Amino acid sequence: MGFYFRKSVRVGPIRLNFSRSGVGISAGVKGFRYGVRPNGRGYVHAGRYGLYYREDLGDKGRNRPGSCQLPAELSPPPVPPTEIYAMARAAELSQFVQTDLVRLLNDSYRRMRLDYASAVLFGALCLGCLSLKPILAAIPLCLGVLVVWLIGRWETRRRTVCVCYDLDPSSQQTFERLVSGFNELAACRQVWVLDSSAALTTLQQRKLHAGASNLVTRSSVGIGEGTPPWVEANVTIPTIIARQQTLYFMPDGVLVYDNSGVAHVDYHAISVAADTSRFVEPSPPADAQVIGHTWAHPNRDGGPDRRFANNYQIPLCLYGDMVVRSQSGFLLYLQTSRSDVPNLFQSAIQHLAALAFSVKPSVEVNREHLQSLGSCILAGISAFGTAVIQISRAIDRFLEKVAGRENQIVHWFLRRLAIVGLFVTLGALLAYVIARVVH
């Protein structure tokens, strides 16, 4: 037991306590005192006749001699720097390259779609009929479905642009090489697009993430072939669906689709970097190359950390990395389960870049392409009138066959009977609807 120094000086109700740690102060009356120690921590002392109570105020374990502190490697880690792999939007990319195809497709984006407007109109009619008589909502519902479907087909036809590529044998072979590279990409069991990467800089961060140097967030990618919306082409078009964008690899460049519009990126402005990386994967795909194993919580030397009870081994895979960039800001960071696929894709893009200026498509639009609203209404009325005339002629030919070509009187009578029957049917339907509304 060591010696210690303590001296008290009383000034009225205030007492000054001198010790090796410094000067403390307390105040109060007999049986209750409040004090502050030299380290700044407060306390309360109360009681008399042998029964006393003492309580420290504030955080109990902070900076107090004898308290247990966590080692530096187990303290909360700092927030690591994060790199975001953000893809440029189509509205930003379209400012650099403007082709005839891009202008036509962006016009289609900005124009109002009549099938959507008609769907809203018939939806409002259905709600209005439901408030009157529920049975009446069946009429605008059935009619609306038919009208919206017909207008939707017509909208697709008038917005569609025909793109025709006249490829010579050399260009055809180069583009088929790109398609072959995409087939290899689609054959991978898993393809991801990287969203962000955070560097793990401390020992604790790496220990908690199986010794990884970066913490990566990623999402799956759709690989296949298809046709861009409102485009008809005479070639097979490889397609990548990544995040909120869809990329169509045409023979002369890449069409970028998103909710802001359409953009075109030339192949000569694209650079592709292919590499491999080691990735800690708890459940690797079947075609991934496993090059080793690591512990979920490793030590510096790579062995298991015995302080963690549930410490298990995780496969270490060799993945392929492919970074697609452009001068206009286009960025696509892909990771493939097969490490050799990015090299094939890089070689195909480089060959297409040499032919980008020689491959130019012919763009054709139909007669009704993006007409004004008035022209659309007139065209619709004209088409409806033409359909009515054709139906009436078909009915007239049918009645002529029934009556016989030589019996014109019977033919005339059947024609008048059909017209009267049509008006009677429409009148009966209208009277039924009015009666239901009134009652």
Secondary structure, 3 states (H helix, E strand, C coil): CCCCCEEEEEECCEEEEEECCEEEEEEEECCEEEEECCCCCEEEEEEECCEEEEEECCCCCCCCCCCCCCCHHHCCCCCCCEEECCCCCHHHHCCCCCCHHHHHHHHHHHCCCHHHHHHHHHHHHHHHHHHHCHHHHHHHHHHHHHHHHHHHHHHHHHHCEEEECCCCHHHHHHHHHHHHHHHHHHHCCCEEEEEEEEECCCHHHHHHCCCCCEEEEEEECEEEECCCCCEEECCCCEEEEECCEEEEEECCEEEEEECCEEEEEEHHHEEEEEEEEEEECCCCCCCCEEEEEEECCECCCCCECCCCCCCCEEEEEEEEEEEEEECCCCEEEEEECCCCHHHHHHHHHHHHHHHCCCCCCEEEECCCCCCCHHHHHHHHHHHHHHHHHHHHHHHHHHHHHHHCCCCHHHHHHHHHHHHHHHHHHHHHHHHHHHHHHHC
